């Protein structure tokens, strides 16, 4: 099934006719899901919703938890660190759900998720990245346009070690969410526009610092 999937997606790329499948944007469904996610910011169960959203987004849900994380943090800046922690916890635990789908249920569930959301070419690209350096690929997953669910499902398919998945997810996802939560904690609601506009640059700087830290530790070891 995996070989057939890769062959099919490669053929699409060769013919430059990448089909996005049942893309949620086409029917306005993603916007309704987005609004539904935002509505949880006004619920007394918002923290539970944030955890559940981060958990599910790691293997199938289309809307990233940043949406609810930012809404909650802006409304309660003093709890921004807590919300970042909740997001990180849910996302890291959810990563194992994606791994399980890729490892045991790719033919029945995983391929449907990847194709249904239109990420076939990205899935193949991630598989190539895993052959080079799985830890680096997963760590940087939080800072790339490729959804995290593609990385977690691919981790199961390409049999990435669970320790690598856990540690890389912990560093990458926590880095992403604590970056957002920290900016809101220190600068308040006015930082939202700045985050929206310069998030890619911020994450690039953050990741460069992480890599530099690893390099320094290696030199001192």
C-alpha positions in Angstrom: 0.0 0.0 0.0 2.8 2.4 0.9 4.7 1.7 -2.3 1.5 2.2 -4.3 0.8 5.5 -2.5 4.3 6.8 -3.2 4.1 5.8 -6.8 0.7 7.5 -7.2 1.9 10.8 -5.6 5.2 10.7 -7.6 3.2 10.4 -10.8 1.1 13.4 -9.8 4.2 15.4 -9.2 5.7 14.3 -12.5 2.6 15.4 -14.4 2.3 18.6 -12.4 -1.3 17.7 -11.5 -1.3 17.5 -7.8 -4.8 16.8 -6.7 -5.6 18.1 -3.2 -8.5 15.6 -2.6 -11.3 16.7 -0.3 -9.7 20.0 0.7 -11.7 21.6 3.5 -11.2 25.1 2.0 -13.3 24.1 -1.0 -16.5 23.9 1.0 -15.9 26.6 3.6 -15.8 23.8 6.2 -12.4 24.8 7.5 -13.7 28.3 8.3 -16.6 26.8 10.3 -14.2 24.6 12.2 -12.0 27.6 12.9 -14.9 29.6 14.3 -15.9 26.5 16.4 -12.4 26.3 17.8 -12.4 30.0 18.7 -15.7 29.7 20.5 -14.1 27.4 23.1 -12.1 30.4 24.3 -15.3 31.6 26.0 -16.0 28.3 27.7 -15.2 27.2 31.3 -13.8 24.1 29.7 -11.4 26.1 27.5 -8.2 24.5 29.0 -9.6 21.0 28.3 -10.6 22.0 24.8 -7.0 23.3 24.2 -5.5 20.1 25.3 -7.9 18.0 23.2 -7.4 20.2 20.2 -3.6 20.0 20.4 -3.8 16.2 20.9 -6.1 15.7 17.8 -4.2 18.2 15.6 -1.1 15.9 15.9 -2.7 13.2 13.8 -5.8 14.4 12.0 -7.5 17.7 13.1 -7.0 20.5 10.4 -6.9 23.6 12.6 -3.7 24.2 14.6 -4.0 24.8 18.4 -2.2 28.1 18.0 -5.6 29.6 17.2 -7.1 28.8 20.6 -3.8 29.2 22.4 -3.5 32.8 21.2 -7.2 33.6 22.0 -6.9 32.3 25.5 -3.5 33.9 26.2 -4.7 37.3 24.9 -7.8 37.2 27.2 -5.7 36.0 30.2 -2.0 37.0 29.6 -0.9 35.9 33.0 -1.9 32.3 32.1 -0.1 32.3 28.8 2.7 30.0 30.1 0.0 27.6 31.4 -1.8 27.5 28.0 1.5 26.9 26.2 2.2 24.0 28.5 -1.3 22.5 27.9 -0.7 22.8 24.1 2.7 21.2 24.3 1.4 18.3 26.5 -1.5 17.6 24.2 0.6 17.8 21.1 3.4 15.5 22.3 1.0 12.9 23.5 -0.9 13.2 20.2 2.3 12.5 18.3 2.1 8.9 19.5 -1.4 8.7 18.1 -0.1 9.7 14.7 2.8 7.2 15.0 0.3 4.4 15.9 -1.8 5.2 12.8 1.3 5.2 10.6 2.7 2.1 12.1 -0.4 -0.1 12.3 -3.2 1.5 10.3 -1.7 3.4 7.4 -3.6 1.4 4.8 -6.9 1.9 6.5 -6.7 5.2 8.2 -3.4 7.0 7.6 -3.5 7.1 3.8 -7.1 8.5 4.0 -6.0 11.3 6.3 -3.0 12.2 4.2 -4.9 12.1 0.9 -8.1 13.6 2.3 -6.2 16.7 3.5 -4.1 16.8 0.3 -0.7 16.3 1.8 0.6 13.3 -0.3 3.6 15.1 -1.8 4.6 16.5 1.6 4.3 13.0 3.1 6.8 11.6 0.6 9.1 14.6 1.3 9.0 13.9 5.0 9.9 10.3 4.4 13.0 11.4 2.6 13.8 13.8 5.5 13.6 10.9 7.9 16.1 8.9 6.0 18.6 11.8 6.4 17.9 12.8 10.0 14.6 11.9 11.7 15.4 13.9 14.9 16.2 17.1 13.1 13.1 16.6 10.8 10.7 16.2 13.7 12.2 19.0 15.7 11.9 21.5 12.8 8.3 20.2 12.0 6.8 22.8 14.3 8.4 25.6 12.2 7.6 24.4 8.7 4.4 24.8 6.6 4.0 21.0 6.6 1.4 20.0 9.2 2.7 18.1 12.2 0.3 15.3 11.6 2.2 14.5 8.4 5.4 14.0 10.4 3.8 11.9 13.1 2.0 9.5 10.7 5.2 9.3 8.6 7.2 8.5 11.7 5.1 5.3 12.2 5.4 4.4 8.5 9.1 4.9 8.4 9.5 3.3 11.9 11.2 6.2 13.7 12.2 5.3 17.2 9.7 6.3 19.9 12.5 8.0 21.9 13.4 10.2 18.9 9.7 11.0 18.3 9.2 12.0 21.9 12.3 14.1 22.4 12.1 15.9 19.1 8.4 16.5 19.5 8.9 17.8 23.0 11.6 20.3 21.8 9.9 21.4 18.6 6.3 21.7 19.8 7.1 23.2 23.2 9.4 25.7 21.4 6.6 26.7 19.1 3.9 27.1 21.8 6.0 28.7 24.5 7.3 31.2 21.9 3.7 32.3 21.2 2.7 32.2 24.8 5.8 34.0 26.0 5.4 36.9 23.5 1.8 37.4 24.6 2.8 37.2 28.3 5.4 39.9 27.9 3.8 42.2 25.3 0.1 41.6 25.7 -2.7 41.6 23.1 -0.9 44.1 20.9 1.7 41.4 19.9 -0.9 39.3 18.1 -0.5 41.3 14.8 3.3 41.1 15.1 3.1 37.3 15.6 0.8 36.8 12.6 3.1 38.9 10.4 6.5 37.7 11.6 5.9 34.2 13.0 8.1 32.5 10.4 11.0 34.8 11.2 10.5 34.4 15.0 10.5 30.6 14.7 13.6 30.7 12.5 15.5 32.7 15.1 14.3 30.4 17.9 15.3 27.3 16.1 18.7 28.8 15.3 19.2 29.4 19.0 18.2 25.7 19.7 20.7 24.4 17.2 23.4 26.7 18.6 22.6 25.4 22.1 23.0 21.8 21.0 26.3 22.7 19.2 27.7 24.4 22.3 26.7 21.4 24.5 28.4 19.1 22.1 31.6 21.1 22.2 31.6 21.2 26.0 30.9 17.4 26.3 
